[in-house]
Amino acid sequence: MNLQQGGAVHAHPPTIAAPEYAMSGQDFDRVCEMIRRHAGIALNPSKKSMVYSRLARRLRATGMRSFTEYLDALEGGGPRADEEWQGFVNALTTNLTSFFREAHHFPILAEHLQRLRARERINIWCCAASTGEEPYSIAMTAQEAFAGAARSVRILATDIDTAVLATARSASYRDEQVARVDGDRVRRFFLRGSGANEGWVRVRPEVCGMVTFRQLNLLDTAWPLRPGFDAIFCRNVMIYFDKPTQYGLLRRFAPLLNPGGLLFVGHSENFAQARDVFQLLGKTVYEVNPGAACRLTSRPGNA
Ligand SMILES: C[S@@+](CC[C@H](N)C(=O)[O-])C[C@H]1O[C@@H](n2cnc3c(N)ncnc32)[C@H](O)[C@@H]1O
């Protein structure tokens, strides 16, 4: 646009490209309802353009001509619909994460691990692991806490999104993703790529070996898990869920934790409404309320 000061404005109206697909208010409401029911994710109207651009890719990939046709096909069932449900979910999750995000949690975890050092096995569940930076940061903290001898620590890392889990399993990241990680840690825990892998780093095998990745939807009514976790990291995911869903999940976490086990949550997550289940220790770290009816009182064998 050409603005001439003090004179006439000679401008062409900006060209606004017509959207490739029309998304009606009804289509958007339907998307919100479907993702809420399936994954617990509550979207609000401010997310409409994000939803449009992410799902337009799915329409292109599946050759659908409209949102209505796409959503009808998803709800219609059948093998192709079952497969596309995963594409739909992967498109709508928000996967922002980083190494040592919310860094204040890691010294607390290190102290907790030190207290458990005599144990044969220490189990940690990271239940919204995204692309892997969080579970690998937990594993690195364990390596540091046990001076490299952290063989007893096992981390189960789960997420609903299969695409992020594939990245997590590859353990490969762009250099920029470790730019803010302490230099000693980068040297100790990552291999630097060279030649065709220039610009990439990979988490070292001794750290990768501590982490197992699996798909798990927190909304599933049955989780294939046994109790016996010493810590659960559930950070920056419950924020997408409504209060009753959060409360229901907290009640299911409590019996999975060993006595003294810790729950780490995101900085903007507050579970004051669930004081009967978890009590705040400080810095968004919780422990099971000793009076909670659903707590685990003895420690069965770990998975
Ligand atoms: C913003 S990321 C947080 C990643 C990491 N926990 C952190 O704090 O850096 C949220 C993650 O939760 C996952 N997620 C969303 N709904 C989920 C559900 N119902 N079950 C399991 N994971 C879910 C998303 O796929 C995404 O990877």
The ligand as an SDF file (V2000), in Angstrom:
LIG
                    3D

 27 29  0  0  0  0  0  0  0  0999 V2000
    1.9630  -28.0510   25.3680 C   0  0  0  0  0  0  0  0  0  0  0  0
    2.5000  -29.7130   25.2430 S   0  0  0  0  0  0  0  0  0  0  0  0
    3.3460  -29.8970   26.7750 C   0  0  0  0  0  0  0  0  0  0  0  0
    4.6010  -30.7250   26.6380 C   0  0  0  0  0  0  0  0  0  0  0  0
    5.4020  -30.9010   27.9250 C   0  0  0  0  0  0  0  0  0  0  0  0
    4.6540  -31.5930   28.9250 N   0  0  0  0  0  0  0  0  0  0  0  0
    5.8930  -29.5870   28.4470 C   0  0  0  0  0  0  0  0  0  0  0  0
    5.3830  -29.0870   29.4490 O   0  0  0  0  0  0  0  0  0  0  0  0
    6.8110  -29.0100   27.8550 O   0  0  0  0  0  0  0  0  0  0  0  0
    0.9710  -30.6330   25.5370 C   0  0  0  0  0  0  0  0  0  0  0  0
    1.0430  -32.0750   25.0760 C   0  0  0  0  0  0  0  0  0  0  0  0
   -0.1030  -32.7530   25.5800 O   0  0  0  0  0  0  0  0  0  0  0  0
   -0.5160  -33.6920   24.6230 C   0  0  0  0  0  0  0  0  0  0  0  0
   -1.9350  -34.0470   24.8590 N   0  0  0  0  0  0  0  0  0  0  0  0
   -3.0400  -33.3010   24.6140 C   0  0  0  0  0  0  0  0  0  0  0  0
   -4.1480  -33.9820   24.9320 N   0  0  0  0  0  0  0  0  0  0  0  0
   -3.7370  -35.1810   25.4040 C   0  0  0  0  0  0  0  0  0  0  0  0
   -4.4230  -36.3320   25.8940 C   0  0  0  0  0  0  0  0  0  0  0  0
   -5.7640  -36.3910   25.9500 N   0  0  0  0  0  0  0  0  0  0  0  0
   -3.6950  -37.4010   26.3000 N   0  0  0  0  0  0  0  0  0  0  0  0
   -2.3400  -37.3690   26.2420 C   0  0  0  0  0  0  0  0  0  0  0  0
   -1.6290  -36.3130   25.7750 N   0  0  0  0  0  0  0  0  0  0  0  0
   -2.3280  -35.2250   25.3660 C   0  0  0  0  0  0  0  0  0  0  0  0
   -0.2910  -32.9910   23.2940 C   0  0  0  0  0  0  0  0  0  0  0  0
   -0.1920  -33.8900   22.2260 O   0  0  0  0  0  0  0  0  0  0  0  0
    1.0080  -32.2380   23.5600 C   0  0  0  0  0  0  0  0  0  0  0  0
    2.1290  -32.9370   23.0990 O   0  0  0  0  0  0  0  0  0  0  0  0
  1  2  1  0
  2  3  1  0
  2 10  1  0
  3  4  1  0
  4  5  1  0
  5  6  1  0
  5  7  1  0
  7  8  2  0
  7  9  1  0
 10 11  1  0
 11 12  1  0
 11 26  1  0
 12 13  1  0
 13 14  1  0
 13 24  1  0
 14 15  1  0
 14 23  1  0
 15 16  2  0
 16 17  1  0
 17 18  1  0
 17 23  2  0
 18 19  1  0
 18 20  2  0
 20 21  1  0
 21 22  2  0
 22 23  1  0
 24 25  1  0
 24 26  1  0
 26 27  1  0
M  CHG  2   2   1   9  -1
M  END
$$$$
